[in-house]
Amino acid sequence: MSGGAKGQLRAWQRQALTKFLLHKPKDFLAVATPGAGKTTFALRVATELKAARTVDRIIVVVPTEHLKVQWSAAAARNGLALDHEFTNSSAVNPSYDGIVVTYAQVGMHPYKHHAVASARRTLVILDEIHHAGDAKSWGDGIREAYADVEHRLSLTGTPFRSDDSAIPFVRYEEDSEGHLVSRSDHNYGYADALADGVVRPVVFLAYSGEARWRDSAGDEYAARLGEPLNAEQTARAWKTALDPKGEWIPAVLQAAHTRLQQIRRNMPDAGGLVIATDTKTARAYAKILEKLSATPVALILSDEPGSSERIDEFSNSTDEWMVAVRMVSEGVDVPRLAVGVYATSASTPLFFAQAIGRFVRSRMPGETASVFLPSVPVLLDLASKLETSRDHVLGKPDRPKEGWDDDLLAEANREQNEPDEQTGYESLGAEAELDSLIYDGSTYGTATLAGSAEEADYLGLPGLLDADQVRALLRKRQEEQLDSREEEEKRRREQEEAARNSKGNQAAAARVASEEIPKLRKELNAIVSITAGRTGRPHGSIHNEARKACGGPPTAMCTAEELRDRIAYLRRW
C-alpha cells in the first residue's frame, strides 16, 4: 500500500483523477497493480472532494485490521483525519473527517454503517474490493450499508476472483461468449508500471528436484517436480518439497539467503519474505533461517496478538528475513522486500498475484526482485503470465488448471507435518535443484548444466538492473548455455564415435551413453520449460507430444538415443 505525502502524482494517478473529477460518477473502479500507488490516488480524490465541499465524510473499507492503521496514517500525511479505532458499538467522533472499517465490521452490522454513511454526504473508498465477495454477509453488508452514498471509489490490484461471487458495485458487461466480465474505469497494469519504472522487475527462480514419499500400504514413490505428473502425484511431490524436515526447503532457503546477501550489497536494507502454508511450517522455516541470518528472523502469525506491530518493526528495521503465513500476502507495505520464497501450496491466480505484489514496489531505479518457487506447472504458468491483465468473469471462474480439484488442493494445504489419517502419506524427503528462470513471460532453462556453477551464476544477477537490462542479461546467459550445450554434444558424439570404432569397446560406448542419460533428461526438461514459456502450453502436453512424435517409453525409461530424438524434435519447433 502506498502512503506518500500529498504532492506530485504519477501519470496514471493524474489520468485517473481527471477521469473521476470530470464526471464525478457514483461508482468508479480503479485497477492498479500492487505497488503503483492506489492509496495515494484515492486519498487525492478524497481531499479534492472534501475541499470542493462535494462530500463531508470519508469512509474507507479494508480487508484487515492491519490495513486500518496503515490507511489512517497515510490519510494523516495527506491532511485527512480518519478514525481507525471506530467500532460497531461506538459513535462517530465529529472531530475526524471519517472512519476506517473492515469488510467484516460492515458485514456484522450493515444497518449501523448505513446510518453512518447516509447521515452526511459521503465518499466510500472500498480497498481491495474483490474481498467484498469473500463471504455472503460481506457482500450483502456492503451493498446494504453503502447503497445511498454520494460516491463509491473501488480499488483493487487483482480485479478477479476464483469463484462466481459477483463483486459489489462493480460493472459487469456481457462478452461474445455470453459471460459477464468486470469492467474498470481506469486500468494500470503491471506491464505499464514496469515500463514506467514504478515497479521492480521480478525474476522467478523455479527449483525442481526428486521428491519421495510413502503411502499407507508402505509403498514408496518418487517423482521429480516439473516433470509430467498427474494431479495427485504433483500434490504429493509439492507437499514433500515443502516439508521442513526434508532437504528441498533448506537448500532453497540457503539459495534465497545467498541472493539476499548479494542484493544487499547495492540495497543495504533489502529484506526477504518466506510465505508458508501454515503456522507449524512457518515456525520451522524461521528456525532454519535463524541459522543463516545475521539478524533476528521476524515470525508473523496472523492468529497471534501483536502481528501488525511486528510487521511495522520489520518494515522499519534493516533485518534480513520475515516468515509469515497469509497475513502479508496482500495490502502490507514493506517496500524493502526484494527476495521472496513462495513456500506455500496455495495456487489460485488471486493469491499468487497478491503474494508477488509484496515484492514489486520500486523505491529507486534499477531495483530487481527475486522470487524462489517450486517447479510446479500451475505456479510456472502463473509466473509466466504475471504481466497478463485479468478481469473477473462470472460463469468462468479463474481456477487452477490441469486437473486440480478442491479435494487435492485441500490435501496440498494440510499442515506439512500433520499425519494424513486418510491416506497414510509420509514424506521421505526431496532434493532441490535450480530448474529454470522466468522473466517477462519467457522461460530460461538452467538445468542443462551439471553441478552448482550455473546456480551461482544466475544467483549472481546484479541487484541493480532495469527491466531491459535483466532481459538482455538473461538472454545472454541463455545463449551461453546453448553454446555450452552444443559444445558438450559435440564432445559426446566424438567420444561415442571413438568408442564404436575401437575394437572390443562396446562396453565403453554403453557407459558413455548411460552417463549422458541424466544430463539429457535435464536438457529435455529445460527445452520443455522454454517451449512452455513461449507457447503457454503445459509441460506435460509438450512432453506427450514429443513422445508421440518420436515413440518410446516415458522419459524416466528412455535410452540416451530416445532422449536425443525428443530433444532434436523440440528444437525444430
NUFI-59769 format. One record per residue (C-alpha): x, y, z. Coordinates in steps of 0.001 Angstrom, whole numbers, plus 500000, padded with zeros to 6 digits. Layout:
BEGIN
XYZ
...
END
This chain:
BEGIN
500000500000500000
501308503408499048
501227506141501646
503217509044500312
502534512577501404
500301514827499363
502300516047496383
503012515321492749
501031512431491299
502268509800488884
500960509967485331
498383507198485795
497142508783489044
496659512142487311
494800510493484437
492511508552486775
491909511620488945
490984513681485881
488525510989484770
486891510927488183
486658514690488695
485434515289485150
482342513102485560
482148512600489344
480342509265488935
478571507468491750
480784504398491121
484381504353489905
486630501254489750
490377501855489598
492542498812488883
496241499336489529
498977496777490029
500294496339493600
502882498985494349
501534501506491831
500022503855494430
496286503164494672
496133504665498169
497742507945497118
495280508241494214
492260507524496428
493313509989499101
493804512699496479
490240512037495273
489082512356498879
490929515633499526
489679517150496253
486047516248497010
486371517449500593
487943520762499531
485189521303496958
482577520539499657
481204517774497432
481398515371500387
481510515866504140
482641512424505307
485202509837504149
484762506135504893
487473503638503965
486691499909503997
489643497462504082
490138493668504320
492207493527507540
492698495269510881
496327495969509996
495289497982506956
493028500201509074
496113501571510814
498037501993507544
495195503886505853
494742506161508862
498454507013508863
498506507617505098
495420509846505375
497105511900508103
500054512538505784
497536513834503237
495763516160505655
492807513909506493
491935512571509956
490390509088509742
489483507190512911
490754503591512655
489506502757516170
485835503190515300
483793500118516356
480265498885515769
479347499941519302
480787503460519166
479596506756517732
481411508722515037
483787511261516557
482891514584514870
486482515824515141
487510513303512463
486961513584508705
485801509989508642
486474506409509694
488301503276508557
486499499943508987
486841496367507772
484533494407505482
483859492077508411
482750495026510578
480297496182507945
479007492650507375
478225492243511077
476160495441511383
475279496859507930
472344498957509178
474577500838511596
477060501562508796
474221502635506501
473164505165509113
476734506480509421
477219506691505658
473868508320504876
473915510846507716
476207513121505707
477359513371502087
479898510556501972
482695509179499807
483262505469500441
486650504065499403
486481500281499044
490051498994499213
490743495631497502
487070495483496540
487326491874495323
487300490872499019
483695492048499304
482703488730497743
484669486597500208
481564485905502313
477895486390501513
477474488526504624
480310490790503452
478873491374500002
475313491792501263
476526494065504075
478476496326501726
475510496660499378
473143497456502246
475466499872504044
476601501952501100
473680501871498691
472827505547499233
476196507287499488
477309510164497254
480336508395495702
481896504910495836
485547504596494793
486569500950494438
490243499934494336
491950496655493512
495207495315492156
493594491966491307
490131492559489822
489174488891489654
488086486054491906
488420482267491947
484652481822492159
481396483188490745
480672485629493566
479874488987491973
481941491862493358
479630494581494770
479438497918492918
481499496549490003
480041496874486496
479745493625484513
479234493516480755
478450490534478546
481235489332476252
480967487498472921
480661484149474714
477784485241476916
479893485623480078
479620488662482332
483024490381482535
484038493025485067
484883496443483632
487121499045485220
487026502803484755
490811503093484827
493397500308484496
497113500483485204
498642497027484882
501979495534485923
503370495782482377
502518499504482279
504045500092485707
507177498139484772
507644500235481634
507272503409483718
509737502213486346
507037502336489022
507533498677489982
510532496376490041
511150493619487517
510658490184489114
512855487210488286
511343483854489268
513768481068490153
511990477716489824
513513474829491790
512928471223490828
514308468034492376
513243464492493150
510642464057495915
509993460766497721
507052459678499883
505364456565501306
501652455695501268
499560453810503842
500404450465502232
504092451087502744
504750451626499035
507350454248498261
507084456699495392
509470459126493743
508677461932491326
510529464938490001
508941468366490356
508334469872486937
508076466594485035
504701465328483697
502736464045486711
499071463539487431
497345465864489891
497754463528492886
501460462957492215
502023466691491806
500255467402495103
502354464769496921
505655465882495369
504864469536496091
503907468810499677
507054466731500162
509254469521498820
507748471986501303
508325469662504269
510824471432506558
512286468062507590
513459467376504017
516367468749502011
514430470878499487
513378473772501720
516773474185503476
518529474237500102
516126476791498614
516276478973501739
520074478866501534
519954479934497869
517472482702498675
519662483911501538
522674483969499207
520662486040496747
519598488426499515
523211488974500586
524148489813497004
521284492295496659
522137493937499993
525482494986498523
523541497534496468
520417497762498695
521766497567502256
518305497341503820
516872494773501369
514690492200503125
513322488755502368
509922487166502950
509010483477503139
505301482759502622
504403479497504375
501297477312504212
500603477094507935
501792478060511399
503855474924512094
505858475117508892
506332478880509322
507954478249512710
510141475508511223
511254477713508321
512105480509510763
514370478132512716
516221477210509510
516716480878508620
517932481705512133
520985479558511405
521686481523508205
520769485075509100
522924487537510991
519793489361512205
516660488211514071
514002486460511957
510547488042512244
507774485447512548
504354486846511606
501385484666512554
498028486305511941
496349484476514821
498759485943517367
498414489364519066
500925491982518033
501326490760514445
500742494232512970
503319495728515296
505890493070514297
505313493834510615
505893497541511277
509026496784513294
510415494654510472
509485497257507855
511321499990509759
514409497874510518
517228496555508341
516717492938509447
517075490293506767
514127487867506966
510438487686507756
508382484463507701
504600484625507528
501544482592506625
498849484618504855
498844487906506718
501350489618504446
500046488235501172
498131491424500445
497997495058501410
501006495096503717
503533497731502780
507166496660503286
508864498383500332
512306496968501114
511235493374500403
513375492217497462
513630488425497842
510734486038498283
510296482305498818
506883481030497734
506785478081500138
503040477544500130
500704475204498285
498180477981497618
497857478149493849
494936480369492864
495797483237490488
494385485677493031
496604484553495923
499675484301493674
499197487816492309
498698489207495807
501763487417497135
504055488583494328
502705492094494840
504667492228498097
507969492358496170
507318494694493246
507297498124494896
510137500201493479
511970502763495592
514783503697493197
515579502982489533
517103499612488748
515995497525491728
515293493886490901
513227491399492913
513836487638493040
511161485090493963
512012481419494565
509266478855493968
508698475118493379
508841474000489760
505143473094489660
503215473600486389
500421475707487878
502927478098489520
505169478265486440
502113479175484384
501139481943486809
504711483277486893
504923483386483101
501643485346482945
502462487900485624
502054490753483145
498742489481481773
495749491604482752
492709489717484068
489104490610484657
486511488815486763
484390486584484522
481140485268486003
480371481736484843
484047481149484126
485905481271487435
489662481754487429
490616478403488951
493824476326488738
494081474171485626
495422470803484629
493218468509486657
493470470246490024
490331469964492114
489213471194495513
489978467917497289
493560467812496021
494115471458496873
492738470858500355
495122467942500702
498057470001499489
497181472682502028
497200470333505023
499825471177507598
503051469708506304
503893467700509419
500302466759510217
499699462983509911
497430462165506987
494986459729508565
493061459112505362
495937458203503078
498810457456505447
501051459776503435
504581460170504804
507234462454503400
510623460814502806
512469463909501590
513281465883498469
516370467397496893
516407470878495349
517895471864492016
517587475135490092
515473474229487064
514604477430485227
514232481189485443
511099483024484353
511145486665483426
508877488819481255
506822485777480244
509875483900478946
511463480815480498
515233480442480642
516365476887481263
519218476301483695
519008472554484246
521227471626481288
524497472207483122
525786469840485738
526823470866489235
526105474103491059
528088476554488935
525037477649486968
523095478294490171
525815480588491474
525924482284488075
522207483042487990
522033483970491663
524790486455490895
522434488692488891
523221492244489993
520686493754492354
520504496990490364
519194496349486841
516283497851484976
513784495664483113
515620495823479771
518976495027481399
517522491976483168
516069490738479881
519341491284477992
521442489570480663
519166486525480851
519153486160477077
522946486425477012
523245483667479617
520720481551477743
522855481856474603
525949480917476591
524125477836477872
523101476812474371
526676477261473132
527964475162476039
525332472522475347
526310472312471672
529972472012472595
529173469244475062
527067467460472449
529947467639470010
532358466108472557
529858463375473367
529455462384469729
533205462286469294
533509460015472348
530797457691471088
532335457571467630
535726456743469114
534194454034471281
532365452464468325
535498452490466191
537588450862468892
537512447068468692
536089445486471861
534962448838473275
531210448301473115
531043448424476898
532778451801476843
530204453127474360
527380451918476576
528995453562479596
529277456887477757
525597456692476802
524478455810480329
526444458703481807
524693461020479395
521152459990480350
520799462205483465
522177465205481573
519922464510478601
516872464310480878
517746467708482329
518308469111478856
514938467783477688
513212469289480739
514905472638480113
513781472715476475
510264471765477534
510314474661480055
511477477087477363
508821475828474934
506125476105477610
507116479689478335
506982480626474651
503773478807473739
501800478900477000
501223475141476773
501540472892479875
504804470980480330
503007467627480294
501374468364476952
504737469147475349
506336466007476788
503445463909475492
503647465393472006
507391464721471807
506830461137472939
504027460636470400
506149462028467568
509343460141468436
507947456996470045
509420455244473034
508593454913476751
508066457624479415
511002459993479958
512268458142483025
512715454927480970
514189456425477790
517580455476476400
520086458205475578
519226457947471876
515486458281472564
516098461347474700
518252462880471959
515486462266469422
512970464128471580
515405466982472178
516013467276468437
512270467194467755
511559470032470201
514454472108468902
512804472092465473
509718473863466920
END
